[in-house]
Amino acid sequence: MPMRGRTGFTLVEMMVLVGIFGLVVALAIPNVASYVRSNQLDTSVDRMAADLNLARTMSITNGRIFRLTTTEAGYRLVDTFSGEVLRDRSFDGDVALEAADSAQFFPWGMADAKVFNLSSRVGDRSINLLPTGVVEVH
């Protein structure tokens, strides 16, 4: 006999709810994974551009040459006079540079002109270091 005033969920109702929740999660996971990979690429590009600007600023401020040396997995920013490493970074996730290279920043604000191409499964981005020392992100 049914009881009056009974509250709560039945087992069938709970199973339907769990099924709907599982379906929503299954549909959302690929989008979240793509967002995370895209964010890793954007973060790596922004961080490298900021460190290139730092190298130029430090070179002008201290009157010394600074060198950025890259590998496919990351880069290192070094004061060539003292040998001090200012930055030693590795890229997140599957982000990688197209090729190893290096650029120097001079005390008068100029730099070696270089293009650093970063790529991951979600796309490619490039950082242009102009001879004037200005950094452009594309």
Buried (B, 14 or more C-beta within 10 A) or exposed (E): EEEEEEEEEEEEEEEEEEEEEEEEEEEEEEEEEEEEBBEBBBBBBEBBBEBBBBBBBBBBEEEBBBBBBBBEEBBBBBBEEEEEEBBEBEBBBEBBBBEEBEBBBBBEEBBBEBEBBBBBEBEEBBBBBEEEBEBEBE
